[in-house]
Amino acid sequence: MADTKITFVSAGRKLAGTVGIPDGIKPGERRPAWIVMHGFGSNSSSSNVLEPCAMFEKLGYVTLRFDMPGCGESEGPRGNLICLEQVQAASDGLTFLAKHPNVEGDRIGMIGSSFGAAIAVYTIGVDKRVAASISSGGWGDGERKFRGQHPGAEAWKKFTGMLAEGKRH
């Protein structure tokens, strides 16, 4: 398998990633592909990204893994992970990968883990170019998830206050 470091632009920020080409693909031979997205605050070198990439490449798929804005080697303020910015980054990653000479541009799926899973599912809902989506350990009911992380009235009030302050900012 050959890995190539790449960059593409999303919302004016340079995002860093890697395209993986399975062994045996000839120049110009086109294959379906998967974009593998990391979870909240992680990066494209985490094991829950590298392992699916290796699996897909063994099955003959091209892969793209990249650092979301503000993560890993990508530009953007650290820790400022905004869902719609990550959805835009996923769509821009799709645009980039669809132009790769070894990729069938209309046969690209997305898989993510944790917050990356939520981004994969959201992206397939708003970007009709996504051929398939897999949510690996994602979450769908955000309020239930965050209430579990911030149990009790006091903790919930503090958390929702932080959200409101962030929205005002």
TORZA-340393 format. One record per residue: residue number from 1; residue in three letters; y, x, z of N, C-alpha, C in turn. Coordinates in Angstrom, 2 decimals, decimal comma. Layout:
N
(node NUM; 'ALA'; (Y; X; Z); (Y; X; Z); (Y; X; Z)) ...
END
This chain:
169
(node 1; 'MET'; (-1,18; 0,84; 0,00); (0,00; 0,00; 0,00); (1,24; 0,89; 0,00)) (node 2; 'ALA'; (2,17; 0,53; -0,85); (3,41; 1,29; -0,95); (4,55; 0,49; -0,34)) (node 3; 'ASP'; (5,25; 1,09; 0,62); (6,42; 0,47; 1,24); (7,68; 1,12; 0,71)) (node 4; 'THR'; (8,67; 0,28; 0,37); (9,95; 0,77; -0,13); (11,05; 0,19; 0,75)) (node 5; 'LYS'; (11,87; 1,08; 1,32); (13,04; 0,64; 2,09); (14,06; 0,03; 1,14)) (node 6; 'ILE'; (14,64; -1,10; 1,53); (15,62; -1,79; 0,68); (16,78; -2,27; 1,55)) (node 7; 'THR'; (17,84; -2,68; 0,89); (18,93; -3,41; 1,53); (19,36; -4,53; 0,60)) (node 8; 'PHE'; (19,88; -5,59; 1,20); (20,52; -6,66; 0,43); (21,65; -7,20; 1,30)) (node 9; 'VAL'; (22,53; -7,96; 0,68); (23,72; -8,45; 1,38); (23,55; -9,93; 1,69)) (node 10; 'SER'; (23,93; -10,30; 2,90); (23,96; -11,70; 3,32); (25,23; -11,92; 4,12)) (node 11; 'ALA'; (26,04; -12,86; 3,67); (27,31; -13,18; 4,35); (28,15; -11,93; 4,58)) (node 12; 'GLY'; (28,17; -11,04; 3,61); (28,99; -9,83; 3,69); (28,40; -8,71; 4,52)) (node 13; 'ARG'; (27,21; -8,89; 5,07); (26,57; -7,86; 5,89); (25,39; -7,26; 5,14)) (node 14; 'LYS'; (25,23; -5,94; 5,28); (24,09; -5,27; 4,67); (22,90; -5,40; 5,61)) (node 15; 'LEU'; (21,81; -5,99; 5,08); (20,59; -6,16; 5,85); (19,55; -5,17; 5,35)) (node 16; 'ALA'; (18,83; -4,57; 6,29); (17,84; -3,54; 5,98); (16,44; -4,14; 6,04)) (node 17; 'GLY'; (15,60; -3,70; 5,11); (14,24; -4,21; 5,10); (13,28; -3,30; 4,36)) (node 18; 'THR'; (12,08; -3,83; 4,16); (11,01; -3,09; 3,49); (10,24; -4,04; 2,60)) (node 19; 'VAL'; (10,01; -3,63; 1,36); (9,13; -4,36; 0,45); (7,80; -3,64; 0,43)) (node 20; 'GLY'; (6,73; -4,38; 0,66); (5,38; -3,83; 0,63); (4,66; -4,27; -0,63)) (node 21; 'ILE'; (4,13; -3,32; -1,36); (3,39; -3,60; -2,61); (1,92; -3,24; -2,36)) (node 22; 'PRO'; (1,01; -4,19; -2,59); (-0,41; -3,89; -2,38); (-0,92; -2,81; -3,31)) (node 23; 'ASP'; (-1,94; -2,11; -2,86); (-2,59; -1,11; -3,71); (-3,11; -1,76; -4,98)) (node 24; 'GLY'; (-3,04; -1,02; -6,07); (-3,62; -1,47; -7,33); (-2,72; -2,30; -8,22)) (node 25; 'ILE'; (-1,52; -2,64; -7,75); (-0,61; -3,40; -8,62); (-0,01; -2,44; -9,63)) (node 26; 'LYS'; (-0,07; -2,85; -10,88); (0,48; -2,04; -11,96); (1,98; -2,32; -12,11)) (node 27; 'PRO'; (2,74; -1,37; -12,65); (4,17; -1,62; -12,89); (4,35; -2,88; -13,74)) (node 28; 'GLY'; (5,21; -3,76; -13,29); (5,49; -4,99; -14,02); (4,52; -6,12; -13,76)) (node 29; 'GLU'; (3,39; -5,84; -13,09); (2,44; -6,91; -12,75); (3,07; -7,75; -11,64)) (node 30; 'ARG'; (3,07; -9,06; -11,86); (3,76; -9,95; -10,92); (2,74; -10,69; -10,04)) (node 31; 'ARG'; (3,10; -10,80; -8,76); (2,25; -11,45; -7,77); (3,07; -12,41; -6,91)) (node 32; 'PRO'; (2,40; -13,36; -6,26); (3,09; -14,17; -5,24); (3,49; -13,26; -4,08)) (node 33; 'ALA'; (4,38; -13,76; -3,26); (4,92; -12,92; -2,17); (5,14; -13,74; -0,91)) (node 34; 'TRP'; (5,27; -13,01; 0,20); (5,61; -13,60; 1,50); (6,76; -12,83; 2,11)) (node 35; 'ILE'; (7,70; -13,57; 2,70); (8,74; -12,99; 3,54); (8,28; -13,20; 4,98)) (node 36; 'VAL'; (8,19; -12,12; 5,74); (7,70; -12,17; 7,11); (8,87; -11,89; 8,05)) (node 37; 'MET'; (9,22; -12,88; 8,88); (10,42; -12,79; 9,71); (10,09; -12,59; 11,18)) (node 38; 'HIS'; (10,89; -11,76; 11,82); (10,71; -11,45; 13,24); (11,33; -12,52; 14,13)) (node 39; 'GLY'; (11,01; -12,43; 15,39); (11,52; -13,38; 16,38); (12,88; -12,98; 16,95)) (node 40; 'PHE'; (13,32; -13,76; 17,89); (14,63; -13,63; 18,52); (14,80; -12,24; 19,14)) (node 41; 'GLY'; (15,82; -11,53; 18,70); (16,17; -10,24; 19,27); (15,21; -9,11; 18,94)) (node 42; 'SER'; (14,25; -9,34; 18,08); (13,27; -8,34; 17,72); (13,73; -7,63; 16,45)) (node 43; 'ASN'; (12,80; -7,06; 15,69); (13,15; -6,44; 14,41); (11,92; -6,41; 13,51)) (node 44; 'SER'; (12,11; -5,95; 12,31); (11,05; -6,00; 11,30); (9,95; -4,96; 11,51)) (node 45; 'SER'; (10,08; -4,12; 12,51); (9,04; -3,13; 12,81); (8,15; -3,56; 13,96)) (node 46; 'SER'; (8,32; -4,78; 14,45); (7,49; -5,25; 15,57); (6,09; -5,59; 15,06)) (node 47; 'SER'; (5,13; -5,54; 15,95); (3,74; -5,76; 15,56); (3,50; -7,15; 15,00)) (node 48; 'ASN'; (4,27; -8,17; 15,48); (4,07; -9,52; 14,96); (4,68; -9,71; 13,57)) (node 49; 'VAL'; (5,25; -8,65; 13,01); (5,69; -8,63; 11,62); (4,78; -7,69; 10,81)) (node 50; 'LEU'; (4,51; -6,53; 11,36); (3,70; -5,55; 10,63); (2,28; -6,05; 10,38)) (node 51; 'GLU'; (1,68; -6,74; 11,35); (0,31; -7,21; 11,18); (0,19; -8,28; 10,10)) (node 52; 'PRO'; (1,05; -9,31; 10,06); (0,95; -10,25; 8,94); (1,23; -9,58; 7,59)) (node 53; 'CYS'; (2,18; -8,64; 7,56); (2,44; -7,93; 6,30); (1,18; -7,22; 5,82)) (node 54; 'ALA'; (0,50; -6,52; 6,72); (-0,72; -5,80; 6,34); (-1,79; -6,78; 5,84)) (node 55; 'MET'; (-1,92; -7,91; 6,52); (-2,91; -8,91; 6,09); (-2,59; -9,44; 4,70)) (node 56; 'PHE'; (-1,33; -9,83; 4,49); (-0,95; -10,38; 3,18); (-1,12; -9,34; 2,07)) (node 57; 'GLU'; (-0,74; -8,11; 2,36); (-0,88; -7,06; 1,34); (-2,35; -6,81; 1,01)) (node 58; 'LYS'; (-3,24; -6,86; 1,99); (-4,68; -6,72; 1,72); (-5,19; -7,87; 0,85)) (node 59; 'LEU'; (-4,56; -9,03; 0,98); (-4,94; -10,19; 0,16); (-4,28; -10,17; -1,23)) (node 60; 'GLY'; (-3,45; -9,16; -1,49); (-2,85; -9,01; -2,80); (-1,43; -9,52; -2,96)) (node 61; 'TYR'; (-0,79; -9,92; -1,85); (0,58; -10,42; -1,91); (1,59; -9,28; -1,72)) (node 62; 'VAL'; (2,73; -9,41; -2,38); (3,88; -8,56; -2,09); (4,52; -9,12; -0,82)) (node 63; 'THR'; (5,09; -8,26; 0,02); (5,76; -8,73; 1,23); (7,19; -8,17; 1,32)) (node 64; 'LEU'; (8,02; -8,93; 2,00); (9,35; -8,47; 2,39); (9,48; -8,73; 3,88)) (node 65; 'ARG'; (9,85; -7,70; 4,61); (10,22; -7,84; 6,01); (11,61; -7,23; 6,15)) (node 66; 'PHE'; (12,46; -7,89; 6,91); (13,82; -7,37; 7,07); (14,34; -7,68; 8,45)) (node 67; 'ASP'; (15,33; -6,89; 8,86); (16,01; -7,10; 10,14); (17,09; -8,16; 9,94)) (node 68; 'MET'; (17,02; -9,21; 10,75); (18,04; -10,26; 10,69); (19,41; -9,68; 11,07)) (node 69; 'PRO'; (20,49; -10,36; 10,73); (21,82; -9,87; 11,10); (21,90; -9,58; 12,60)) (node 70; 'GLY'; (22,44; -8,41; 12,93); (22,60; -8,01; 14,32); (21,33; -7,47; 14,97)) (node 71; 'CYS'; (20,29; -7,27; 14,18); (19,01; -6,77; 14,71); (18,60; -5,50; 13,96)) (node 72; 'GLY'; (17,85; -4,64; 14,64); (17,30; -3,45; 14,01); (18,36; -2,64; 13,29)) (node 73; 'GLU'; (18,11; -2,35; 12,01); (19,01; -1,52; 11,21); (20,02; -2,33; 10,40)) (node 74; 'SER'; (20,04; -3,65; 10,58); (20,96; -4,51; 9,83); (22,32; -4,59; 10,50)) (node 75; 'GLU'; (23,33; -4,82; 9,69); (24,69; -4,97; 10,21); (24,85; -6,31; 10,91)) (node 76; 'GLY'; (25,84; -6,35; 11,78); (26,17; -7,57; 12,50); (26,25; -7,30; 13,99)) (node 77; 'PRO'; (27,02; -8,11; 14,70); (27,15; -7,92; 16,15); (25,81; -8,10; 16,86)) (node 78; 'ARG'; (25,46; -7,16; 17,71); (24,19; -7,20; 18,44); (24,16; -8,37; 19,41)) (node 79; 'GLY'; (23,03; -9,05; 19,41); (22,84; -10,16; 20,34); (23,51; -11,45; 19,92)) (node 80; 'ASN'; (24,17; -11,48; 18,79); (24,87; -12,67; 18,31); (23,98; -13,33; 17,24)) (node 81; 'LEU'; (22,89; -13,93; 17,67); (21,90; -14,48; 16,75); (22,18; -15,97; 16,54)) (node 82; 'ILE'; (22,69; -16,28; 15,38); (23,09; -17,65; 15,05); (22,09; -18,21; 14,05)) (node 83; 'CYS'; (21,49; -19,34; 14,37); (20,43; -19,92; 13,55); (20,82; -20,03; 12,08)) (node 84; 'LEU'; (21,96; -20,64; 11,79); (22,32; -20,86; 10,38); (22,61; -19,55; 9,65)) (node 85; 'GLU'; (23,07; -18,52; 10,36); (23,24; -17,21; 9,73); (21,88; -16,61; 9,37)) (node 86; 'GLN'; (20,89; -16,83; 10,22); (19,55; -16,33; 9,93); (18,90; -17,12; 8,80)) (node 87; 'VAL'; (19,16; -18,42; 8,73); (18,66; -19,22; 7,61); (19,29; -18,70; 6,31)) (node 88; 'GLN'; (20,58; -18,41; 6,33); (21,25; -17,86; 5,15); (20,65; -16,51; 4,78)) (node 89; 'ALA'; (20,37; -15,68; 5,78); (19,75; -14,38; 5,52); (18,37; -14,56; 4,89)) (node 90; 'ALA'; (17,61; -15,53; 5,36); (16,28; -15,79; 4,78); (16,42; -16,23; 3,32)) (node 91; 'SER'; (17,37; -17,11; 3,03); (17,61; -17,53; 1,64); (18,06; -16,37; 0,77)) (node 92; 'ASP'; (18,92; -15,51; 1,32); (19,38; -14,35; 0,56); (18,24; -13,35; 0,36)) (node 93; 'GLY'; (17,35; -13,23; 1,33); (16,16; -12,40; 1,17); (15,27; -12,95; 0,06)) (node 94; 'LEU'; (15,16; -14,26; -0,02); (14,40; -14,91; -1,09); (15,01; -14,60; -2,45)) (node 95; 'THR'; (16,32; -14,68; -2,55); (17,01; -14,35; -3,80); (16,72; -12,91; -4,21)) (node 96; 'PHE'; (16,80; -12,00; -3,23); (16,52; -10,59; -3,51); (15,08; -10,40; -3,98)) (node 97; 'LEU'; (14,13; -10,95; -3,23); (12,71; -10,73; -3,54); (12,31; -11,37; -4,87)) (node 98; 'ALA'; (12,90; -12,50; -5,20); (12,56; -13,19; -6,46); (12,89; -12,34; -7,68)) (node 99; 'LYS'; (13,81; -11,40; -7,54); (14,20; -10,52; -8,66); (13,34; -9,26; -8,75)) (node 100; 'HIS'; (12,45; -9,04; -7,79); (11,62; -7,84; -7,78); (10,66; -7,89; -8,97)) (node 101; 'PRO'; (10,47; -6,77; -9,67); (9,63; -6,79; -10,87); (8,15; -7,08; -10,62)) (node 102; 'ASN'; (7,69; -6,99; -9,36); (6,30; -7,29; -9,05); (6,11; -8,66; -8,40)) (node 103; 'VAL'; (7,13; -9,49; -8,43); (7,07; -10,77; -7,72); (7,21; -11,95; -8,68)) (node 104; 'GLU'; (6,35; -12,95; -8,49); (6,51; -14,23; -9,16); (7,55; -15,02; -8,35)) (node 105; 'GLY'; (8,76; -15,10; -8,88); (9,89; -15,62; -8,13); (9,77; -17,04; -7,65)) (node 106; 'ASP'; (8,90; -17,83; -8,26); (8,73; -19,22; -7,84); (7,51; -19,39; -6,93)) (node 107; 'ARG'; (6,95; -18,28; -6,47); (5,76; -18,33; -5,60); (5,96; -17,42; -4,38)) (node 108; 'ILE'; (7,04; -17,72; -3,64); (7,37; -16,94; -2,44); (7,33; -17,87; -1,23)) (node 109; 'GLY'; (6,53; -17,48; -0,24); (6,45; -18,22; 1,01); (7,16; -17,48; 2,12)) (node 110; 'MET'; (7,34; -18,15; 3,25); (7,97; -17,56; 4,43); (7,12; -17,84; 5,64)) (node 111; 'ILE'; (6,95; -16,81; 6,46); (6,27; -16,93; 7,74); (7,12; -16,22; 8,78)) (node 112; 'GLY'; (7,14; -16,78; 9,97); (7,85; -16,13; 11,06); (7,16; -16,42; 12,37)) (node 113; 'SER'; (7,49; -15,61; 13,35); (6,97; -15,86; 14,70); (8,15; -16,15; 15,61)) (node 114; 'SER'; (7,92; -16,99; 16,60); (8,92; -17,36; 17,58); (10,16; -17,93; 16,87)) (node 115; 'PHE'; (11,33; -17,35; 17,10); (12,54; -17,86; 16,45); (12,46; -17,68; 14,93)) (node 116; 'GLY'; (11,77; -16,63; 14,48); (11,55; -16,45; 13,04); (10,75; -17,59; 12,44)) (node 117; 'ALA'; (9,84; -18,18; 13,24); (9,07; -19,33; 12,78); (9,99; -20,53; 12,57)) (node 118; 'ALA'; (10,91; -20,73; 13,52); (11,87; -21,82; 13,37); (12,74; -21,61; 12,13)) (node 119; 'ILE'; (13,12; -20,37; 11,86); (13,93; -20,06; 10,68); (13,13; -20,34; 9,41)) (node 120; 'ALA'; (11,84; -19,98; 9,38); (11,00; -20,24; 8,21); (10,93; -21,73; 7,92)) (node 121; 'VAL'; (10,71; -22,54; 8,95); (10,59; -23,98; 8,77); (11,94; -24,59; 8,36)) (node 122; 'TYR'; (13,01; -24,14; 8,98); (14,34; -24,66; 8,64); (14,67; -24,30; 7,18)) (node 123; 'THR'; (14,37; -23,07; 6,80); (14,71; -22,61; 5,45); (13,97; -23,41; 4,39)) (node 124; 'ILE'; (12,69; -23,70; 4,59); (11,97; -24,48; 3,58); (12,55; -25,90; 3,46)) (node 125; 'GLY'; (13,17; -26,37; 4,54); (13,78; -27,70; 4,51); (15,08; -27,74; 3,73)) (node 126; 'VAL'; (15,78; -26,60; 3,62); (17,09; -26,60; 2,95); (17,12; -25,79; 1,66)) (node 127; 'ASP'; (16,10; -24,97; 1,43); (16,07; -24,14; 0,22); (14,78; -24,47; -0,55)) (node 128; 'LYS'; (14,93; -25,25; -1,58); (13,77; -25,77; -2,32); (13,01; -24,69; -3,08)) (node 129; 'ARG'; (13,50; -23,47; -3,10); (12,80; -22,38; -3,78); (11,63; -21,85; -2,97)) (node 130; 'VAL'; (11,60; -22,13; -1,67); (10,52; -21,63; -0,82); (9,25; -22,39; -1,16)) (node 131; 'ALA'; (8,19; -21,65; -1,53); (6,95; -22,29; -1,99); (6,07; -22,76; -0,83)) (node 132; 'ALA'; (6,15; -22,11; 0,31); (5,32; -22,47; 1,47); (5,95; -21,89; 2,71)) (node 133; 'SER'; (5,60; -22,45; 3,86); (6,13; -21,95; 5,13); (5,05; -22,03; 6,19)) (node 134; 'ILE'; (4,98; -20,99; 7,01); (4,05; -20,97; 8,14); (4,84; -20,69; 9,40)) (node 135; 'SER'; (4,67; -21,55; 10,39); (5,28; -21,35; 11,70); (4,23; -20,76; 12,61)) (node 136; 'SER'; (4,38; -19,51; 12,97); (3,41; -18,83; 13,83); (3,99; -18,69; 15,23)) (node 137; 'GLY'; (3,61; -19,59; 16,11); (4,12; -19,52; 17,48); (5,56; -19,96; 17,58)) (node 138; 'GLY'; (5,98; -20,82; 16,70); (7,37; -21,30; 16,74); (7,53; -22,45; 17,71)) (node 139; 'TRP'; (8,72; -22,94; 17,77); (9,01; -24,07; 18,63); (9,86; -25,07; 17,87)) (node 140; 'GLY'; (9,62; -26,36; 18,12); (10,31; -27,41; 17,38); (11,27; -28,22; 18,21)) (node 141; 'ASP'; (11,02; -28,37; 19,50); (11,88; -29,15; 20,37); (12,70; -28,17; 21,21)) (node 142; 'GLY'; (13,86; -27,82; 20,70); (14,70; -26,80; 21,34); (15,10; -27,16; 22,76)) (node 143; 'GLU'; (15,47; -28,42; 22,98); (15,89; -28,79; 24,33); (14,74; -28,64; 25,32)) (node 144; 'ARG'; (13,55; -29,09; 24,95); (12,40; -28,96; 25,85); (12,11; -27,48; 26,14)) (node 145; 'LYS'; (12,18; -26,66; 25,09); (11,92; -25,22; 25,26); (12,92; -24,61; 26,23)) (node 146; 'PHE'; (14,22; -24,88; 26,01); (15,24; -24,25; 26,84); (15,30; -24,85; 28,24)) (node 147; 'ARG'; (14,95; -26,13; 28,40); (14,87; -26,70; 29,76); (13,76; -26,00; 30,54)) (node 148; 'GLY'; (12,68; -25,64; 29,85); (11,60; -24,90; 30,50); (12,03; -23,51; 30,92)) (node 149; 'GLN'; (12,94; -22,91; 30,16); (13,44; -21,57; 30,49); (14,54; -21,62; 31,54)) (node 150; 'HIS'; (15,18; -22,77; 31,69); (16,29; -22,94; 32,65); (16,02; -24,17; 33,52)) (node 151; 'PRO'; (14,96; -24,09; 34,36); (14,57; -25,27; 35,15); (15,57; -25,57; 36,26)) (node 152; 'GLY'; (15,70; -26,86; 36,54); (16,58; -27,31; 37,62); (17,98; -27,60; 37,11)) (node 153; 'ALA'; (18,64; -28,49; 37,82); (19,97; -28,95; 37,40); (21,00; -27,81; 37,36)) (node 154; 'GLU'; (20,97; -26,94; 38,35); (21,95; -25,85; 38,40); (21,77; -24,87; 37,24)) (node 155; 'ALA'; (20,53; -24,47; 36,99); (20,26; -23,53; 35,88); (20,59; -24,16; 34,54)) (node 156; 'TRP'; (20,27; -25,45; 34,38); (20,56; -26,14; 33,12); (22,07; -26,25; 32,91)) (node 157; 'LYS'; (22,81; -26,54; 33,97); (24,27; -26,65; 33,87); (24,87; -25,29; 33,47)) (node 158; 'LYS'; (24,36; -24,21; 34,07); (24,85; -22,87; 33,72); (24,57; -22,56; 32,25)) (node 159; 'PHE'; (23,34; -22,86; 31,81); (22,96; -22,59; 30,42); (23,80; -23,41; 29,44)) (node 160; 'THR'; (23,93; -24,70; 29,67); (24,71; -25,53; 28,74); (26,19; -25,17; 28,79)) (node 161; 'GLY'; (26,66; -24,70; 29,94); (28,03; -24,20; 30,01); (28,24; -22,97; 29,14)) (node 162; 'MET'; (27,23; -22,07; 29,14); (27,29; -20,89; 28,27); (27,30; -21,31; 26,79)) (node 163; 'LEU'; (26,49; -22,30; 26,46); (26,47; -22,79; 25,07); (27,83; -23,35; 24,67)) (node 164; 'ALA'; (28,41; -24,16; 25,56); (29,72; -24,74; 25,26); (30,78; -23,67; 25,10)) (node 165; 'GLU'; (30,75; -22,66; 25,96); (31,71; -21,56; 25,86); (31,52; -20,80; 24,55)) (node 166; 'GLY'; (30,27; -20,56; 24,19); (29,98; -19,88; 22,91); (30,48; -20,69; 21,73)) (node 167; 'LYS'; (30,31; -22,00; 21,78); (30,79; -22,86; 20,69); (32,31; -22,81; 20,60)) (node 168; 'ARG'; (32,98; -22,86; 21,76); (34,46; -22,78; 21,75); (34,92; -21,43; 21,18)) (node 169; 'HIS'; (34,20; -20,37; 21,54); (34,55; -19,03; 21,08); (34,41; -18,94; 19,55)) 
END
